[in-house]
Amino acid sequence: MKAGDISSLGLKVASADSQIFSDNTSQKTESGESFLSYLKDALQEVDDLQKEAAASGQRVALGDEEYLHNTVIAYEKAYLALQLTIQVRDKIVEAYQEIMRIQM
């Protein structure tokens, strides 16, 4: 393989006028799910945990929840899920910036 020949690797070189997000985001993985749908599901799960924690806090304030520890656990789950999401986002941004620094 020659130094400039990347076509044999199956990589596409983006031109300056091409969009960053193209139809490649809808390609299926081996498991049948696209990365975009996986990402949406994960973010929806984090949102659901946040809503569940808020509802539990509201039940405690109204006196409908007998055990305070259930509310604390719900808030901790939501907090940890949010922290994980932030860390994953930071790693994705860092990887993107590293790719953009690569000179061709």
N, C-alpha and C positions, 0 to 999 in steps of 0.2 A: 504494500500500500504506500502510495506517495504521501508526502507530508501534507499537501493541501487537499487530498482526496478524502472527504468525509461522507460522500454519498454512499460508500459501501457500509458505513455504520448505521445508515438509516436515519441520519439526522438532517433536519432542514435548517438552512440558514435563512434567518428572517431578514427581509429587506427593510430599509428605513421607513417605507410607507406602509408596512404591514402592521396589523393590530397585534398587540401583545396577547390578548385573550381571543383565540380563534375557536374554531369548531373542535379543536383538540381537547377542550375541557369536557366534551360529551363522550369521549371514547371510553369504552368499557374496560374494566380491569378483568383479570382472570376470574374473579369471583362474581362478575356480572354487574357490580355496582360501579358507578363512575365516582371519581374522587370528589366531584362537586356535590353529589348526593350524600356521600359520606360526611363531608364537611357540614352540609346543611343539617343533617341528622344530629351530629355532635353539638352544634350550636343550639339546636332546638332542645336537646336534652339539658344543656346548661341553663337555658331560659326556663325550662320547666322546673328545674331545681330552685331557681331564684323565686319563681312564683309560688312554689310549694312552701318555701321558707317564709315568704311574706304572709301567706295565708295562715300558716301555723302561728306566726307572731300575732296576727290579728285575733286568732282564736284564744291565745293566752290573754290578750288585752281585754277580751270580752268575757273571760272566765269559762270558756267552753272547753279548754284543754286542761285535763287533770294534771298532767306531768310536764313540768317545765323542761325536763331533759330532752323530750321529743323535739321541742322547738329549737333548743340549742344544737341538737344533732342535725336538724334540717338546715339551720344556718351554717353550720360547719361544712356540710356537704356542698352547699351552694358556694361557699367561699373557696373551698378547695377546687371545685370544678372551674370556677372563674379564674383562679390563679393558674391552673393547668392550661386553660385556654389562652391566657396572656403569655405564658411561657412558650407555647407552641407558635403563637403569632410572632413573637419576637424571633424565634429560630427561623421561621419562614422568611421574615423580612431580612434577617442576617444572611440567609442563603441567597436570597434574591440579590442583595447588594454585592455579595461576593461574586456571583455570576456576572453582574454588570461590570465589575472591575476587571474581568478577564479580557485581555486584548487578543484580538484575532488578527 
